[in-house]
């Protein structure tokens, strides 16, 4: 039976989740600027609760962004350190997808417009639909001013707005059927998405783990 660890530090929330023997254990705290101090002890406590060691892990899922630059780097640094030491693969998971998955888990929302406050008067934005229990991206993830956010061309029915980017709700030209601007990514949902990716054989080597900031594309020089 697969044993997976998931961790996330991309936003104000710091969380870990463990799948072992078919059971899920989680720890979630909203602790801005304390992720670096708290993450490893949280992992250690979760493993102790499950009465297993790191060597029991098959793979480690992590929030690869978008989110706070420092937070995303903390997660990647920790996941690479652990995975290298264990010689285990990793599973990068979008934090916008994790938000959508949480909205599906908690609200039953099957169409989610996920938005994370990107600061600098912008939002990280992605739209997701549920397929067999997995929230899948429709179109692309992007960073943009709230006014430019939109639903997919084929959008129909109710959409749920999830994430801190919906704090700019009055500037987003999308009328969701419901929304929660306090929602943050949770490692439990990264664990779910990481599990789907694991089943598809999408795990990668630890040295291939890369952050996805979305904004860094803006600074990429154009090819000559």
C-alpha positions in Angstrom: 0.0 0.0 0.0 1.3 3.4 -1.0 2.7 5.8 1.7 2.8 9.4 0.7 3.8 12.6 2.5 2.6 16.0 1.4 3.8 19.4 2.6 2.9 23.0 1.8 4.3 26.4 2.8 3.3 28.6 -0.2 0.9 30.8 1.6 0.3 31.9 5.2 -0.7 28.3 6.0 1.8 25.7 6.9 0.6 22.1 6.6 1.6 18.5 6.3 -0.4 15.4 5.4 0.4 11.7 5.4 -1.3 8.7 3.7 -0.3 5.4 5.3 -2.2 2.1 5.5 -5.1 3.8 3.8 -5.5 6.4 6.5 -4.8 10.2 6.2 -3.2 12.2 9.0 -2.9 16.0 8.8 -1.5 19.0 10.6 -2.5 22.5 9.5 -1.6 25.9 11.0 -1.9 29.5 9.8 1.5 30.8 10.9 2.9 33.5 8.7 6.7 33.8 8.6 7.2 30.7 10.9 7.1 28.0 8.2 10.9 27.4 8.2 10.9 26.8 12.0 7.7 24.7 12.1 7.7 22.5 9.0 10.2 19.8 10.0 8.8 19.4 13.5 5.3 19.1 12.0 6.6 16.3 9.7 8.4 14.6 12.6 5.2 14.6 14.7 3.0 13.3 12.0 5.4 10.4 11.3 5.5 9.6 15.0 1.7 9.7 15.2 1.6 7.1 12.3 4.4 5.1 14.0 6.6 5.1 10.9 9.9 6.5 9.8 10.8 8.6 6.8 12.1 5.4 5.1 8.5 4.1 4.8 7.6 6.9 2.3 7.2 6.1 -1.4 7.2 9.7 -2.5 6.7 13.3 -1.3 4.2 15.7 -2.7 4.7 19.5 -2.3 3.1 22.8 -3.1 5.2 24.0 -6.1 3.5 27.4 -6.2 2.2 29.8 -7.2 2.5 31.6 -3.8 4.9 33.6 -1.7 8.4 33.3 -3.2 10.0 32.6 0.2 7.3 30.1 1.2 7.6 28.1 -2.1 11.4 28.0 -1.7 11.1 26.6 1.8 8.9 23.7 0.7 11.2 22.9 -2.2 14.3 23.1 0.0 12.8 20.7 2.5 11.3 18.3 0.0 14.6 18.1 -1.9 16.6 17.5 1.3 14.3 14.7 2.4 13.9 13.1 -1.0 17.6 13.1 -1.8 18.4 11.5 1.6 15.8 8.8 1.1 16.4 8.4 -2.7 12.6 8.9 -3.2 10.8 10.8 -6.0 8.7 13.9 -5.6 5.3 15.0 -6.8 4.9 18.8 -7.6 1.4 20.0 -7.1 -0.1 23.4 -8.0 -1.2 25.5 -5.1 -4.1 26.8 -7.2 -5.2 23.2 -7.9 -4.9 22.4 -4.1 -7.2 25.4 -3.4 -9.7 24.0 -5.9 -9.5 20.5 -4.5 -10.1 21.9 -1.0 -13.2 23.8 -2.2 -14.4 20.5 -3.7 -13.7 18.6 -0.5 -15.3 21.1 1.8 -18.0 22.8 -0.3 -18.7 20.1 -2.9 -17.8 22.7 -5.6 -17.2 20.9 -8.9 -16.2 24.1 -10.8 -13.7 26.4 -9.0 -12.1 29.7 -9.9 -9.0 29.6 -7.6 -7.3 32.9 -6.9 -4.3 33.6 -4.6 -3.4 37.2 -3.7 -0.1 37.8 -5.6 0.5 41.2 -4.0 1.5 44.1 -6.3 -2.2 44.5 -7.2 -2.3 41.1 -9.0 -3.8 37.6 -8.5 -2.6 34.1 -9.3 -5.6 32.7 -11.2 -6.6 29.2 -12.4 -10.0 27.5 -13.2 -10.6 23.9 -12.4 -13.3 21.3 -13.0 -13.8 18.0 -11.1 -13.2 14.8 -13.1 -13.5 11.5 -11.1 -12.7 13.3 -7.8 -9.7 15.3 -9.1 -9.8 19.0 -9.8 -8.2 19.5 -13.2 -7.0 22.7 -14.8 -9.1 24.2 -17.6 -6.9 26.5 -19.7 -3.8 28.0 -18.0 -2.7 29.3 -14.7 -1.6 32.9 -14.9 -0.8 36.1 -12.8 -2.8 39.2 -13.7 -4.6 42.2 -12.4 -8.0 41.2 -10.9 -9.8 43.0 -13.8 -8.3 40.6 -16.3 -9.4 37.4 -14.6 -12.1 35.4 -16.4 -13.7 32.0 -16.7 -13.0 29.5 -19.5 -14.6 30.2 -22.9 -16.9 27.2 -22.4 -17.9 28.1 -18.9 -21.5 27.2 -17.8 -23.3 26.5 -14.6 -22.1 27.5 -11.1 -18.5 28.4 -10.3 -17.1 28.7 -6.8 -14.5 31.4 -6.0 -11.8 30.1 -3.7 -8.8 31.8 -2.2 -7.3 35.1 -1.0 -7.4 36.6 -4.5 -11.1 36.9 -4.0 -10.4 39.7 -1.6 -10.3 41.7 -4.8 -13.8 40.3 -5.6 -15.3 43.7 -6.5 -12.7 44.0 -9.3 -13.1 40.5 -10.7 -15.7 40.4 -13.5 -16.8 36.9 -12.5 -20.0 36.3 -10.5 -19.4 33.0 -8.6 -22.3 31.0 -7.1 -20.4 31.2 -3.8 -17.0 32.2 -2.6 -14.5 32.0 0.3 -11.8 34.6 0.2 -10.2 33.1 3.4 -9.5 29.7 1.9 -5.8 28.7 1.8 -4.2 25.6 0.4 -4.2 22.5 2.7 -1.7 19.6 2.5 -4.6 17.2 2.7 -5.6 18.3 -0.8 -2.1 18.2 -2.1 -2.0 14.6 -0.8 -5.1 13.8 -2.9 -3.7 15.4 -6.0 -0.3 13.9 -5.4 -2.0 10.5 -5.2 -3.6 10.9 -8.6 -0.3 12.0 -10.1 1.5 9.0 -8.4 -1.0 6.6 -9.9 -0.4 8.1 -13.4 3.4 7.7 -12.9 4.1 11.4 -12.8 6.6 11.4 -10.0 10.0 13.1 -10.8 13.5 13.0 -9.3 14.1 15.4 -6.5 16.6 17.5 -8.4 13.9 18.2 -11.0 11.7 19.9 -8.4 11.2 23.5 -9.6 9.1 26.3 -8.2 6.4 27.8 -10.3 6.0 31.5 -9.5 4.1 32.4 -12.8 5.4 35.9 -12.3 9.0 34.9 -13.3 7.9 34.5 -16.9 7.5 38.3 -17.0 11.3 38.7 -16.4 12.2 36.1 -19.1 14.0 37.8 -22.0 12.4 37.2 -25.4 14.2 34.9 -27.8 16.0 36.8 -30.5 
